[in-house]
């Protein structure tokens, strides 16, 4: 029996273990929708294309398997590009499939015709258009492999509607070998340089800071006694989640970069964040990311290199002294002045009061998802969780709610808390409707200071308090938005009322919005 291109695509996704397609429907992908009927793959139909890509991103980061987003052509494709950039910067394995105008009509002014592959190329690891139905199977295999190999990241395929609708012969081609270069460098030299250092430090890039990759980094830290820090925030060396451990960067004499770019987040390795005498070692999957200013560098899969380093390090004797414990202690220690910010009866609530109410849930295994902005930075600094998902190095906001839905889909037995400011909540608030339709009861905590506070803080610092503009929002009852959609809503303006509101939200079994009136506090700094 012959299959259409759409059927070959769906069969290929199922064979690769894909269980969910995060999507928003449109003309050019209806053949794929039809091909999923009765098959072991579920369409998760979102309210905006960017939300579909954010869900695929969250799935990819949490499961280390490619999340797959399916968008329609033209405007639908373009709506997903910002979310694709978020995934690229977070090094998240993701495949974005976009419907496309018919191959036979390209160049003739077809409906919603644009060069989608070119538009997606700057915000993806690879991007191309499938030109023939018989290429679908091989191109899909190649794209899925690219998404997880080397430095993980998003890959895009454009799918012309006539390619999807035509009869297709299955190619049965073996997947291409997209693995990163084998470890090919002087690992003995890496260990020798680290062993001679007095204050060595390891910095892990976004992908190396989570899942199996982070476990490998932790194993290397245990074998050598060298402290390791994940760098996944757009604030980089000023990441509040690192607390005072960030000040140790300037004391480090040898810094091993494991899949971490020497970019803006590390202030390009310059003073005052790093000492002039520091020496960098860089292991990266991409030759283009290796910098001439580092003492030792080579191109290799950072995960494989780290695992090899662990094996070799166990054969050496390491004298780390108290350096690692000092760094680790600074990373978890809360500033003494924080105690004075916790006032149970105060109204509005300080962001740390929200953290204090949520931490017991995280201690019991709840998942923590956080957006950016000042409220998000307080949450990232004030909370510790086994599973943690943040907006990432792109600095974009708005992804937390759809990523929270992906977290609930991946871990249905865990409670999921999503932290967002009031401005950020507005990006994808309607995904509470998606949560209701698919039974994904996340708890969205909105820090409501009626302000775009991150921009307000920057304007005050840069131009003065009398020159702020475009920062004000209304004291909107976002909890009632959740109620109107059929979810649970609660408004809280005192910290002492938060535990009851959170317990009721979790017990409701519904997608929830706990709208908290908070102080417009600038994010914490530790330098």
N, C-alpha and C positions, 0 to 999 in steps of 0.2 A: 504494500500500500504506500503510495507516495504521500509525502508530508509537505505542507506549506512551510515557507521560511519561518513563520511565526511558531509553528508547531515544532520545528527543529530547534528554535531558540528556547522554547519552554522545556523541551526534553533535555537540552543541554544544561539548563539551569538546574533542573531536578537531579540530573546525573552528578552535578557538581556539589550537591547537598544543599542548594539554596531552598529555603522554606518559605521566604516572604519576599514579595515585591512591594516596595514602598512607592506609591504611585499617585498620580492624578490623571484622570482620563482625558482623551482628546482624539481627534479624528485619526491621526496617523498611527495610533497604537491600538486601535480597537481590535485588530486581528490578533494581537498578543493577548488581550483580555479574553477573547473568545477561546483561544488555545489553552487557557488555564482552567476552563470549566471541566470539572471532574478529575482534575489532576492534583497531585500532592504538592501544591504550592498555593499560598494564600496571598491575595491582593490586600494590602493595607492602604486604603484610599484616604488620602489626606485632604486638607482644605487649601493647601498651597504647595506648589512644586518645591520651593525651598525647604519646606517642612519634610517632604519626602526624602530629600537628599540628607537633611540633618538626621533623620531617623536611620537611614542607611549608614551614615557616619557613626552614630552612637552604637549601632549594632556591630560595625566593624571594629571599633575600639574595644568594646567589651568582650567580644567573642573571638577576636583575631581571625575571623572569617570575613570575606568581603560582604558588606551589605550591598544590596542591589536596589537602585532607584530606577523607575521607569517613567519617563516624562514624554509629553507630546512635543511637537515641533515648534519652531519659531519662538513665540513669546514664552511657551511652557519651558522650552530648553533654556532660554535666557533667564527665566526666574530661578533656575537651579544653579546658576554659575557662582553666585556669591557663596552659597553653601558648599559648592565644590572647592572653592578657595579655602574655606574653613577646614575642610577635610585634608586638603593638600598640606596646609601648615601644621596640622595635627598629626600628619603622617598616618592617616587612617586608611585601611584597605577598603576600597569602595569601587563599585562599578555603576556608572550612570549610563543608562540606555535612553536614547532620545529618538522618538519617531522623526521622520524626515520627509520632505516632499518626494514624490516619485523620482527615481533615478532617471527615468525617460524624459522628465520635464525640467531637469536641472539646466539653468541658463536661459530658460524661456519665460521667466517671471512666474513661476509656480506659486501656489498659495503657501504662504509662510516660508518661502525659500530664503534661507541665509546659509552662509558657510559655517555650519554649526561646529564642525571639527576644528576650524581655525579659531572660533570664539572660545572653545573650551581648552585649547592647547596650552595657554599660559597658566591655567589653574588646574592642571592635571599632570600625571606622570606621562600619559600618552593619550592621543585622541585621533580617531580616524573614522571614516565612513565605510560601512560595509557595502561593496558595490555589486556583489552577486549573491544570490541565495545560497549557492553551493559553498560560499566562503563563510557562512554564518557559524557553522560548528567550530571550525578552526579559529576564527577570529574571537569567538566567545572564550574558548579555552585559553588562548593567548592573553586576552584581557584579564581574565580571572587570575592567571598566574602572575602577570605583571603587577597586579594590585597588592599581592602579598610578598613578592620577592624583593630582596635588597632592602632599600628604604621603602616601607609600605606607603601606599598613596592611592588616590583616585585615578581611575581610567575611564575614558568616555568612548562610547560607540554610537554613531548615528546610524539609524536604520531606515532607509527609504521604504515607503509604504508598499511599493510594488515589489521590492525584494522580499518583504514579509509575506506578501500575498501569493507570490509565485510558488509553483512546485519546486521543491529543492531536493537534490540528491545529498545524502549524508556522506561526508567526506571520509570519516573514520581516521582522520589524520591524528597522529600522536601530538600532544601539546608540545609547543616549542619550549626549549629550555631557557627560561627567563631568569634563572637564578643569578645572583650576584657573583662576581669573581670569587674564586676560592681564596681562602686565606693565603696571602702571599706577601709576607713581610717579616721583619725581624722581631718576632714576639719575644725572643730572649732579650733583645735590646730594649723593648718596652718594659719588661720586668726589671731589667738591670737599672734603668733610669728611675723607675718607681722605687726600687729598694734603696737607692742612694739618697732619695729625697727625705727631708726632715718633716715636711708637711704636704704630702701628696694628696690629691683630691681627684675624684672621678665625677664627671658631669655627664648625665645621660640625656640624649635627645628625646623628643616626645614619644616616638615608638619604643625606644629602649627604656622608657620610664613606666611601662605598664605590662601586665600579663607575664607571659613566659620570658620575655626579654628582661624585664625588671628582676625576675627571680634569678636570672643568670648574673645580672649586675650585683645583686645582693650576695650571691655565692662568691663572686670575686672579692667583694668587700670583706666577707667573712674569712676567706683564705688569706688575704693580705693584711687585714686590719686597716685598710684605706677607706675613709668615709666616701659615700656616694650620694649625690643629690640629683633628683630629676629636675630638668628645666623644661617646663611645658606651658608656662604662663607668658602672655605678651609683655608682662612687666619684667620678665627675665631675672636679672640680678636683684631687682627690687620686688620679687614675688613675695607677697605677704605670707604665703603658705610655708616658705622656708624660714620664716621668723628671723632670729638673729644669726642663723647659720650662714646667711648670705654675706655677712661681714667677713667670714673666713676666706672668701675668695681672694681678698687682698693679701692674706697671709700665706696662701698656698705657693709652694715653690715649683711643683710639677703638677700639671693638670692634664688628666687623660680624658679626652673627648670621645665618648662612645656614641657614634651616630649623632653627635651634636654639632650643628653648624656653628662656626665662629662668626656669628652674625650680630644683628642689633640687640638681640636678647642678652648677649654677653658683652655688649658694648664693644664688640670687635676685639675683645681681649686687651683693651687699653686701660691706662690709669684713669681714675683712682680705684677702679673696681678690681684691677689686677696689678700686682707688683711689676715693675720694669724688669726684675730679675727672674720672673716666672718663666717656665718652659712648658710649652704645650706638646702633647702627643695626640695625634688625631687618627682615628680609625673610622672610615666612612665608606658607604657602599657606592658613592658617586665620586668619580675622579675630579669632577668640576668643583666639588666642595672642599677639596684639600687645599690648604693655604701654605704659601711659601714661608710664612713667618713662624711656622711651628718647627720644633726641634726634630720630631720624628713623625712621619706620616705614611700611611699606605691605604690603598683601596681594597676593601674586603667587606664581607657581610659582618656588621658589628656583632650580631648575635653569635655567629660561628666563631668569630675571633674572641669574644668574651668567654665562651665555653672552653676554647683552647687555652686561654690565659688562666682560667680556673684550674685546669688540669696541671699546667706547668707551675703555677704558683704554689700548689700543694707540695711540690718537691723542694721548695725553698724555705729558708727560715726568715721570718719577718719580725722586725722590732718596731712596732708602731707607737709604743708609748701611750700617752693619753690623748693623742691628737684626734683619733676617731671618736672617742667618748666625748671629748670636748665639743666637736662639731655636732654629734648626734644630740647632745644635751641642749645646745643652743637652738636646734631645730624644733624641739618639742616644748621648751620652756615658755610659759606665758609671762608677759611683762607684769610686774607687780602692780602697775597703775591700772590694769584691767579690772581688778577687784572693785575699784571705786566707780566703775562704769555700770556695774550691775545693781540697779535699783528697782526692786520688784514692783513698787507702786508708782514709779515714774511714768508719766505719759507726755510725749510719745516714748516708745521703747528704743533703747539703744540696740544696734545690731547684735552686740554681744549677748544681750538678753534673749534674742531669738536663738542664737547658737546654744546657749545654756539649756534652753527648753528642748532642742532637737537632739543634742548629743546622746542622751539615754537611748533614743531609738536607734542611732547609728551603732552604739555599743552592742545592741541586740541584733545587728546584721542588716539594718536598713541601708539603702544605697543613697549616696549623696551626689546630686547633680547640680552644678552651679553655672550661672551665666556670668558675664563680666560686670563692669560697673562697680561703684563703691560698695554697694550692698553685697554684691558677689565677692568682692575682695575680703570683706569682713568675714563672710561665711567660709571662704577658703582658708583664711588665717585662723579662724576660731574653731573649726570642726575637724575631727579626724574620723575617717571611715575606711573600712576594708575595701570597699569599691567606691571609687571617686571618679567623676567625669566632669570636666570643666570646658569652657569655650575654646581654650587653646591659644597658640601663639598668634593667630590671625588678628586677635583683638576685636573680632566681630562680636556683636551681641544678638540675642534673639533665638539662639539655638537650643536653649536649655529645655524648654517644654517638649519639643519633638524628640530630643535625645532622651529625655526622661521616659517617654512612651516606649522608645526602643529598649531602655533598661528594664522596664516592667515586662516587656515581651520576652526578653532574654532571661529574666529572673522572676517568673510570675509569683513565686512564693515569698519574695522579699518586698518590704515596703520601700517605696521610692519617694524621696523628698527632692523637689525642684526649687532652687533658690533663684529668684529674679527680682530686679527692681521694677518699679511701676512702669517706667519707660520701656524696659525690655519686654515686659509681659504683653505689651501691645503688639509686638511683632507677630506672634503666633497664638494669641489667646484662643482663637477658634479651633485650635487643635484639641481643646477640651471636648469638643464635639467628636473628634476622631477617637479620643479616649473613651467616650461613652459608647460609641458604636462598636468598638472592639473590646470592651470590657477591660480597660487598662486603668485601674484606679490609682493614679499618681496623686501626690499631695503637693500642689504648687504653693509655695510660700512667697507672697509678694511683699517686698519691703517698700512701703509706700511713704515717700517723703515729698510727694507732689513736685518732683524736680528731676531733671536730668542732672544728677548730682556730680557725676564724673566730669562733665563739661563745666559745670558751675565751679567746681574746685579748681580746675585748670585756668578758667577765666579770672578767678580771684587772684590766683598766684601770679598770673602773667600780666594782667591789665589793671587789677585793683577791684575792690568790692563794689565800687560804684559804676563798673563797666561790664556787668554781666548782662547777657542778652540771649534769648531763645532757650532758656533753661526751665521755665515754669510749666508745671502741669497742674491739673485739677486734683483735688482729693477724692478721686473717683472710688466708688464702692465696687471694686473688681470682684469681690465675693458674690455680689448679686449677679454679675455676669455668669459666673459658674452656676448659680441657682437657676437662672433663666434657661440655661442650656440643659438642665436636668441633673446637675451635679450638686455637690455639697459646698456651701460657702459659710465663712465665719469672718467677722471683723473683730480685731483685737487692738486695743491701744494701751494695755498694761501688761508687763512681762508676767505678772503672777497669774494672768488668765490664759497664757499661752498653752501650758500643758493640757488643760482640759480641752481647749479648742483643737489641739493636734490629735489627742486621743479620740475625740469625736469624729474628726476627719478620717482617721484611719479606720475606725469602727464602722463608718458609714458604708464602706465598700464601694464608694463612688469616686470618680475624679473630683478633686477638691481644690478650692482656692481659699487659703487662709490669708486674709488681707491684713497686714500688720502696719499700723501707723508707727513709723520709725523716726528717730532723730536723723537729720541730714548730715551724718558724720563722715568726714573724709576718711578714706581707706587708711588702715594702719601702716606705718612705716617703721622700719627696724634698723636703718642705717645710721 
